[in-house]
Amino acid sequence: MEKMHGTRTCRQGFFCCILCSTIYIFIASILHFIPSIKKKKLFHRMIDFSFMTFTLLFFTHLLVHAELTQPPLFACDSSNSLTKSYPFCRTKLSTSQRVNDLVSRLTLDEKISQLVDSTPPIPRLGIPGYEWWNEALHGVAYTGRDSRFNGIITSATSFPQVILTAASFDSNLWYRIGQAIGAEARAMYNAGQSSGMTFWAPNINIFRDPRWGRGQETPGEDPLLTGKYAVAFVRGIQGDSFEGGKLNGRLQTSACCKHLTAYDLDKWKGVNRFVFNARVSLQDLADTYQPPFQSCVQEGKASGIMCAYNRVNGVPSCANYDLLSKTARGQWKFNGYITADCDAVSIIHDEQGYAKLPEDAIADVLNAGMDVDCGTYLLNYTKSAVTQKKVPVSQIDRALRNLFSVRMRLGLFDGNPAKLRFGNIVTNQICSKEHQDLALEAARDGIVLLKNNGKLLPLPKSNTHLSLAVIGPSANSSYTLRGDYFGPPCKNFTTLQALQGYVKNIIYHQGCDHFAKCPTASIKEAVEIAKKVDYVVLIMGLDLAQEREELDRIHINLPGKQQELIKSVAEASKKPIILVILSGGPVDISSAKDDNKVGSILWAGYPGEAGGIAIAEIIFGDHNPGGRLPITWYPSDFVRVPMTDMRMRPDPSSGYPGRTYRFYTGRKVFEFGYGLSYSRYAYEFISVTQNKLYLNQSSTYHKVEDLDTIRYKMVSELGTEFCQKISTSVTVGVRNDGDMVGKHLVLLFVRPKEHRKGNPLKQLVGFQSLKLDGGERTDVKFAVSPCEHLSRANEAGLKVIEEGSHFLLVGDEEYQIDIIV
């Protein structure tokens, strides 16, 4: 439908050109009969100009039409007698056979040309060019090299930024978002409107520090939550089933787990990501930084990995053999391609000084197992590295086999695209009603109600005389709603516009200059407005001028004069105000939390193209909020902790408080998993199939610092079969004691009865999303595996299960489980 519409528009433009030229000639003809030399000269000039205009417009039309109808980039056209005979075009052969044949036909120069993100075509073999760098973090986006959005397709569905989507704790929602993005991406390629189907998403680094500018791109601070998000999103975007394993290697589009590993600092107090050396213990790597990547690869079956800029314990991530080949390909059985982040290869020599020469950097990354360079460093120095015998051609061939395997799994070497498994996905998928409804659902389900004193929310809808003030730097901005890494959305709709759909009598004021930065605020005007109306909605927080890629925050307070504006307006308002916070990272809003004149607080993240509608629906009760925070909200004095300190566990001797809810021992503004509702929910443990778990095959003893002897068992010694045998099923009853229907998130945690040094204070072991009518009750089941959920990493980075008691936690309910070695 979109393609037909685009062609029709082009055709209409063409006929308009003819009409305009005809009218111009008609006017000129009239002038011809007026007896005047000057007018006769004007007549000839107009005829000449008309002809030139018509010619120019005609050829412009042809060019535009050619752009609109550009065929997709597929190899092995069956009508081409040359390529027909090549084994790499025979779909009945295995992928490895086809790839081996293709690589064997390339010259060294051709091989090297394929090691970068923008690869040129190889005409003699009928191989088109390809773009590896494409972005689809929360909707198909553009970077200047990939999806063009300047032909028949001008937009794509813009879902909420990932940190807000994660707040839904809903794996099925994440999967459906991935599905929608993958379908829109494939439709663009099928229509010839993009030059690649390898998307560098999801970002699954742990949101370790609240100042990190890219934390908004991640699912938050918890390894289990992040891993589950990665699996669901990757299966969706790659076209797999929700349970996985149905594609037989075929891909709708290709996902890429990034950035491996311990990457969570961009630019902070003179330290940047290009030179940062992340010093990480084996223990923290094992139980915090690596698990999401392992899940993304092993369960999600991601076909791509991106290695990060930073060094980890002195070694650049993209030059780390243990990380890329031994761990990812060896232990995790990764089967796909590994890309460097953009220019990550060049900095190994140019900025980090890890490699003495450019050719040494090439040797380091190829020998480590990296396959493709986002940049030109491999293009410029690989041949000299081969000549100097620093890189064997066999390593180049290995990289090419990985790269062409993914392109073949995408169907790009299967000839006629119409016959492909995903060849029938067309442009009517893009910005479809179904996808836009999904974007709204995701925004609704992610928004978190942080405070609601006196049941201020929802506001009454039936009062036609209600007056409302909407104040804030982002209230009338659709741009702020998108967050980082966005493409042009299907619709531009602001929060103010959405609220105007509920209340006719609205007074709007921006409140701050320079958007969220707010160096100056119109406090006097805002106060006068607040005095006149029944209710005030303040929309405050951050935007991309405070947090984004290459920009970490120095503090975690509200920027500029925002706090002063909130306090002044709250004091002047007739009733307690409603505060909406737009942000990716947490902000210290302790003063608003403790201020009785601030009645309700909503955190809306960056909620995407439908975010304004979702905010309005929650404020007026058309949706019952149920989101939960996927990251701890710290007090402002947390910034005394250096961002460069990668330790997760606290160190009482130095005053280091630890990080994330699993280890942080300091004061919290809001806890991980916190979120209110317009309903009240009650829980009870109905059954636990095994409350005593025996690991008494053979015992190992471990002496800890307090000289107590703690029995423990290595998980690797137990084996998969035994771990499954001792898993327990937990049934929890849930009841909605409120009047409103609500989507509710049930979070199951575990904490040790006696906390021991180095162990998490508590940790998430499962979550489920369910919808309950007012007064409705249901049961939910969780599978708890001691090997996965009740284990911890020791200092050597190995998983162990310690003897002792644990409490399962749901809300305020507890249930004890004992582990006996």
N, C-alpha and C positions, 0 to 999 in steps of 0.2 A: 504494500500500500504506500509506504513512504517513497519507494523507488518510483512508482507510477506518479505520485504527487510531484516529486522532484522533476521528472521528465516533463510532466504537464506544465509546470511552472516555467521551465526552460522554453518549451514550445510557445507558451503564451507570451513570453518576453520577446521571442523571435517575431511573432505576428505584430506585436506592438511596434517593433522596429520598422516593419514594412508600413504600418499605418502612419507612423510619424513621418517617414520619408515621403509617403504619398501626399500627405497634407502639405508638407513643405514644398513639394513640386507644384501643387495646386496653387498655393499662394504666389509662387514665383511666376506661374503662367499668367495670372491676373496682372502682375506687374509688367509682363511682356507687352500687353496691349495698351499700356499707358505711355503716351508719346514723350519719352524723356530718355536722353542718352544715358544719364546716371542710373535710371531705373532699369534700362536694358542691360547695363553692365552688372547691376545688382542681380538681375534675373539669371545671367550666366554664372555669376559666382554662387548663387543659391543652388542652381542645378548641379554645379561641380561639387559643392559642399554636401548636397543631398546624396549624390552618388558615392562620395568618399565615406560619408556616415553610414550609408547602407552597407557598403563593402566591409567596413571595419566591424560593424555590428554583426554582420553575417558570419565573418570568420571568428569573432569572439564567441558567437553562439556555438560554432562547431567545436571550439576548444572547451567551452563549458560543458557541452553535451558529451564530449569525449571523457571529461573528468567524471561526469555523473554516471557514465556507463562503463567506466574502467573495469575490466574483468579482474576477478580475484587472482592472486598469484599462486598458481598450482603448476607443478611439474608433471612430466610424463603424459603429455597429451597423446591420446591414442591415434589422432590424425597425423601426428608427426612421425614419419617413417624412420627418422634417425633415432629418436629416443625409444621407439617401440621395441627395438631389439635389445636394449640394455637390460641386464638382469635386475638392476636396481629399480626398474619400473614394473617388475612382475610382482603383483600383489600376492600371488600364491606362495612366494618364497617367504621365509622368515625375515623379520626385521634385521636381524644380525647379518644374514646372507646378503640382503639388499644393501645394507650400509657398507659392508666390507667391499662389495663390488664398486660402489660409488667412490669410496675413498681411494681405492686402488687406481682409479682413472684420473686422479687429480695430479697436476704438477705441484712442485713445492710452493711456487708463488701462489697458485690457486688455493692450496691448503692454508697458507698463512692468511690469505684474504678472508677466510671464513672464521677466523679466530676472534673477530671483533663484533660488537653489537650491531653495527650497520654493515651487513655483508653485501658485496656486489654480486650481480648475476654471473653465471658461467655459461655464456651463450652456446658454446660448442657442445655442451651436454644438456642444454635445455633447462638448466637450473636457474630459477629466478632469484633475485635478491631477497634478502630477509632482514627484518628488524627484530632483534631480541628484546630491546628495551621498550616495554609498554607498561602502563600503570593502571591498576584497577583496585585500589585499596578499599574504597567504599562506593564504587561505581566506575565505569570506564572513564578514564581521565586522559589527558594528553600532556606531553612533555616537550613538544616542539619537534620530535622526531617520528612520532608514531601516528596515532589516530588523528585525522585532520579536522573533522567537524566543520569543513568548509565546502562540502558538496551537498549530496542529498540528505546527509545526516548532520544535524547541527547541535544535537544535545544527547544526553544519556541520563538514565535515572540516577539521581544523587541520593544515596542512602546516608543514614547518620554516620558520623565519624565513628571509628571502631570502638573507642573507649565507651561511647554511649550504647552502642549495640551490645557490647559485652555486659552492660548493666542489666540486660534482660535475662541473663543466665538461661538462655533458651537455645539449645543446640539445633533444634529443628528450624528455628528462625534464621540462625546463622547459615544453615545449609541452603535454605530457600533464597537468601540474599546472594550467596555464592552462585546458585543456579541461575538467578536472574542476570547477574553481572556476566557470567559465562555466555549466556544466550545472546545478550546484547553485543558482547565482544565478537562472538562468532558471526552474528548477523552483519556487523560492520565489515569483517573480513570477506565474507561471502559476497558482499555488495561492492567490493573493491575500494572500500573507504578506510582501510588500514593496511599496514604492511607487515603485521606480525601478530601472533596469537600466544606469545609467551609473556605472561604478566607477572611483574615483580611484586607480588603480594601473596600471603599476608606478612605483615610485620609482627613477629611474635617474640620480640625481646621483652624481658620482664621490666615492668615499669617500677624500677627500683627506687628512684629518687623523684620527689614531687616537682623538682625544678626542670626535669628533662623536657625540652621543647617538642620532642617527637613521641612523648608518652601517649598523646592523644591518638596516635596511630595504632596503639597496641590494645589487647584485651585486658590489660591491667597488671596487677602485681603477683597474682597467684599462679604457680606453675600448672596446677591441674586445670584451672579455668582456661588459661592460655592454650594449653595443649588441646583441650576439648574444642575450643574455638577453631584452632588451626585445622583439626581433623574435619569438622563440619564444613568450614568454608572451602577447604581444598577439594573435598569430595563434590561439593556443589559446583564450583567454578570449572572443575575438570570434567564434569558431566557424569560422575559416578553416582551410584545409588547412595542413599543415606547410610545404609549398612556397609557399603563398599563392595568391591570385588566383582562388578558386573560388566566392566568395560573391555576386558581382555586386552588391556594395554592401550586402547584407543583413547583419545583425549578430545573433549570439546574445545577447551583451551588449556594452557599449561600454567600451573601455579608455582610459586617460588617462595620457599621459607627463608625469611631474612630477619636479621643479619647475624650470621654465625661467626662469633658468639660473644657474649658479655659486652654487647654494644649498647650503651645507654647514656652516653655523654656526647653532646655535639659541640658546644662552644661555651665554656664557662671559665670566667676569670683568667683569660689568657691561655687556657688549655683547650685544644681543639681535637676533634675525633681523628684527625689525620696523624697526629703524633702521640696520642694517648696510649700509654701502656697499662692495660687493665691487669692488676695483680690479683689473681683469683685463686682461692684455695681449691684443692681437689674436692673437698667436701661441698663447697658452695656450687662448684660446677655441676656436681652430681645431682644435688637435690633442688637447685634453683634455676641455674642458667641453661642447662642442657635439656631437661625433660620436655619442654615444649617442642624443641626441634626433633627429638626422638619420636614423639607422638606424630608430628607433622609428616615425617618420613615413613614410619612403620605402619601407622594406622590410616593416615590420610593419603598415603601413596603419592605424595607430592613429586612432581617430575623436575623440580628445580630447587636449588639452594643458592643463596647469595652469601659469599664470605664478606666480612666486614672490613672497614678501614683500619680499626685499631689493632694494636698488638695485644696478645694475651700471654702474660708471663714472658714477655720479651720477644715473642715470635709473631710476625704479622699473620693475621687470620688466613689470608689468601696464600700464604707460603707455609702453612702448617700441615705437614704430612699426617701427623697424628690426628688432627682434627678432620681433615677432608677425606683422606683415604682410609686410615686405620679405623676411625670412629664412624663417620658417616657411611662410607661405602662398605667397610668391613663389618663392624658391629651392628649397624642399623640396616644393612643391606640396601642402601640407597641405590636406585636405578634411575638416573636422570642426568641432567647437566648441572655444572657448578659455574656460576658467573661471579666475577669480581664486581663489587660496587664500583661506580664510575670513577675512573682514574686511581683505583686502589692499587693497581700494579705499579703505576709510575711513582707513587709516594714511597714505595718500599726502598727505592734508590734516592729519589729526589728530596724527600722530606724526612723519612725515618732513618736513612743512612744504614739500613740493615744490609742492603746489597751494595757492594763496592762499585759495580758497573751496571748499566742498563741490562746488559746481557745476563748478568747474574740474577737480576730480578726476574727476568723471563724464565731462567732455569729454575729458580726457586718455586714459582707458582705452578709451572707445568709439571715439575717433578712431584709437587705436593698433591696434584690431582685436580687443579682448576682447569676449566675448559674454555671459557670465553671471557674476553676483556671488554668491559664497557669503557671504551676509549680507543686510543690508537697506539698504545705502547707496544703491544704484541705485533701490530702491523709494521712498526718502525724497526724493531730490534730482534725479532725472532730469527730472521734469516742469518744475521751475523752471529747470533747465539748458536745456530746450527753449524755455521762455518767454523766457529771457534770450538766446536765439539762440546759445548756446555749443555746442549739439548739434543737428544737423539730424535730423529724423525718419528720413531715409534711413539714418543710421548705426544707429538702433534696428531698422529693418527688416532691415538686413544681419545684425545679430546674431540676430534672430529666425529668419531663413532658415537660418542655420547650426544653430540649436537645434532647430527643428522638422524639419530634414532628418535629424538623428540619431534623433529620436524615430520618424520614419517608417521609417528603415532598421531600426529595432528591431521594426517591424511594429505599432506602437501605434495606427496609423490605418488598419488593414486589416480592421477588423470582427471577425468570429468568430475568437477566438484559436486554436480547435482546428484551423483550416485553415492556420495559419501554419507556416512552415518549422520553427520551434523550438517550436511550440505543443504538441507531444506530449511534451515533456520534463516528467515528473511527479516527485513528491516521493520516489519510491523511488530516485532518483539520489542523494539527499542521505544522507551517511553510508553509502553502499553499501559492500559488501565490497571492490569493485574500488578505490574511492577511498581507503579506509582502508589497503589493501595498498600503494597508491601513496605514501601518506604515510610508511609504514614504509620503503619502497624509497628515498624521497628522503632520509630521515634516515640510513639505512645508507650511501648513496653520498656523502653530504656530510661525514660525520665524518672528521677528519684525525688520523692517527697521527703525532705529532711526535717521539716518542722511544720506543725499545724495546730498551734495553740487555740483552744476554744473552738475547734472545728471551723476555723475561719473559711477554709475551702471545703467544698466547692462554693463559689458565689452563686447567688440566686439568678436563674435565667428568666423567671416569669415577671420580674419587676421591670416594666417598660420604662419607668422613670429613673432607672439606675444611671448614675453618672460615674465615670471612670477616668482616672488620669493614668496615662502610660508614659513613663519617664525612663530614659536610659539611652546610652550611646549606640546600642545595637538593636533597639526596639523596631526601627524602621529599615533595617539592613538585612537583605537576604544573603549577602556575601558572608557575613559573620557566621551564619547558620551552617555553612558548609564545612568549615575546618580545612585542614591542609590536604593536598593531593586530591583535588576535585576537578571534574570536567564541567562543561556547561550543563546545568540542570534542565530537566524538562520544563519546570515551572519556577519562576521567581516570585516567592510569596513571603512577606515579612510577618513577624509576630503581631505588629500593629494592625496590619490588614486582617489577620485572622481574628483578633479581638474585636475589630469593627463589625465582624459578622455576628457578634453577640450583643454588642452595646452600641446604640446610635450616638449617645451623648458621650463622646470621648474627647479628652483634651490631651494632645501629645506634646512632649517637650524632650529635646535631645539630652538635656541635662549637662553633658560634658562636651568639651571641645576635643577634636582629634580622636574621636571614637573612644575605644576602651582605655587608651593611654591617659585620658582625662587630666591633662596638666592644669586646666582651669575648669571650674564648674559654675553653672548658672544657678547657684543655690537659692538666691533670693527669689528668682522667678519660679523655680520648682516648688519652693515652700508655699508661695502664693497660690499656685495651682492646686497643691495638695489640700489646702484649706477649703477649697470650693467644692470638692467632689465627695462622693460616698466612699469610694475605694481607690487605692493607689496600687498600681503594679509597677515595680521598679525592675528594669531589665539591665543587669550589670554583669561584670565578669571580665573575661579576657578576649583577645582576638589574636590574629596571626602576627600582630606587631609585638606581642609579648611572648608567644611560644610557637615554635615551628622548627622545621629542619634548619640546622645551623644557628639556632637561637635558643639557648637555655635561659631560664629566669635566674635572677640574683636573689630575689625574695619571693615569698609566696603569699603576700598580702594582696588585697585589691589594689589595682594601679591608681596612681595620682590622687585625685580628690574624691574618688568613688565612696570611700568609707564616710567621709564627712557629708557627702550628699545624702547617703542612706540615712544617717543619724538625724540630719536636719529635717528631711522629709517625713521620717517616721514620727518625730516629735510634733510636727505640725498637723499630721493627718488626723481626721476625725476618728477613724478606726485603725486598728493595726494594719500594717501594709503587707503586701505580697511581694517577696523578693525572688526574682528568677536569676540564677547564675548560669551564664554561658561560659564554658571553659573546657579544656581538655584535662589539664592537671588540676589538682586540688588547690584551694585557696583557704587561708585562715579567715573564716568569717565568725570567729568566736563572739565578737561584739554583737553581731546580728543574731546569732544563736541565743545569746543571753538577754537580748533586748525584748521586753514584753510588748513594745510597740511594733516589733517585727513579728507578725502573727504567723506567717507561713513562708517557707523557703523551698524552692524547687531547684534542683540541679538538672540542667537540660543538655549538658555537654555541648557538642556541635551537632544539632539534630537533623541536618540535611535539608533537602528541598521542601519536605512536608513538616519540618520541625515547628514552624510558627503555628500551624494548624493544631498539632499535637499539644503544644503548650496551652493554647486557648481551650481546647477540649477538656484538658485536665482542670484548668482553673474554673471552668463552668460545669464540671461534673459529667460531661459526656464520656469521660474515660476515668476509670479508677486506677490511680498510679500504683505500680507494683515493682518498679526497678529497684535494684540494690547497688550500692557503691562497689565497683571492682577494684578500688584502691583506697588505702588509708588516707584520711585527711589530717595532716599534721599541723601542729601549732607553728607560728612564724619563727620561733627560736630554733626550729629544726635546722635552719640554714647554717647554723654554726658547724654542722657536720660537713666536711668537704665532699663535694660530688665525686671526687676521685677515689674515695675510700670505697672499695668494692665489697667489703665484708658484709655478710648478711647477719651474722650472729653478734650479739652485744659483747662489749668488753667492759665490765664494771670497773676494773682497775683504772681505765683511762677516761671513763665517763661516756664511752661510745654506746649509744642506745640501741644499736641494731636497726634493721630495716624490714619493712612490710609487717603486716599483722602477725606473721608467723614467728617473728623474732623481736620486734620493736617493743621496748620496755617503757617508753616515755608516755606522756599525756597525749591523748588523741582529741581532735575536734569532732570527727566522726569516724567510726570504725569501718573496716572492710566488711561488706555485706549488710551495712545498715540501710534501711529504707522503710518508710511508713506507707500507710494505705488509708483510704477512706473507710475500710472495713477493719474489723478485729479478727485475728485468726488464733485458733487454739490447736495445740499439738498433744499427742500422746504416743508413746512407744507401744505398739500393739504386740509385736513379737520380734524376737531375735533368735534365729535358728541355733546358733552356737554362742554361748556367752563365756565359755572357757575353751581356749584354743591351745592344744598341746603340740609342742614342737619337739617331743622327746624321742627323736631318732638317735641322735648323738649330740652331746652338748659341748659347747666351747665356752671358756670363761674369760672374762675381761675385767681387769682391775682399773677403776676410775680414780680420779684425783682424791676423792674423799675417803678412799681406802675401802669403800663398800665393794663387795664382789657382785657384779651384775652378770647373770647368765645372758648370753645372746646367741643368735643363730645367724649365719650368713645366708642371705636369700639365695645366692648362687648355689649353695649346697642343697637347698630344699628341692629344687626342680619345679618345673611348671605343673606337673601332675599333682604333686603334693600341695602346692600353693592353691590350686583350684579346690582340692579336697577340703582344706581348712577355711575356705571362704565362707562367709556367713551372710544370710539374707536378713535384712532389717525392714520391717513394715512399720510405717508411721501413719497414724490417723491425723487428718487435717480437717478443720471445720471453720467455715466462714461465719463468724458470729455477728457480722454486720448486715445491713439492709441492701447494699449494692453488690451487683455482680463484680467480681474482680479476678484479674489474672495474678496468681500468687506464686512466689518462688519459695520453694522449700530447700533450704541449705542445710546439709548434714556435715558437721565438723567432728573432729576427734581431738581430745587433749589428754595428756598423761595425768594420772592421779597425782604423781609426784614428779615435778619437773626436774630434769637433770641437765647439767651444762651441755650446751650444744644441740639440744633437742628443740624442735619447734614448741612454742607455747600452745598452739593449737593449729590445726590445718584442715582445709576443706577436703572432704572425701567423696562428696557427691552433691548434685543439685538437680531439681526437677521443676518444671514450670507446669502449672495447672490452672484451670479456670473453674471457679466456683460461684454459684448463685448465692445470694444472701440466705444464710441458714443451711446451706448444703454442706455435706460431709463426704469425704472420700479417703481411701488409703493409697499411699504411695510406697513403692518398694525400692530399696537400695541394695546393691551387692557390695559388701565390704571385704576386701582382700587384705589379709595381714601383710602379705608380701609387697603389696603396692601401697596400701593406705596406712598401715601401722608400723611401717619400717622407717628407718632414717639412714642417712649417709654418714659413715664414720669419717675420720680424718683422712683416710686413704682414698675416700671417694667410693667406698663399697657399701652396698645396702645391707643393713643388719636389722634383725628384729630382737628387741630386748624384752626380757621377762618383766612383767609388771601389769598394773591395771590401767585401763584407759576408760574415759567417758565418751560415749557418743552424745553429741549435742544437737538438738533442734530447738531453736528459740530458747526458752528457759528450761526445757526438759532435758534430763540426763539419763543415760543407761550405761551401766558398767560392764565392760568386757575384760576378762583376765587372760593374759598370755602366760603360759607355763612352759618352761624349757626343761 
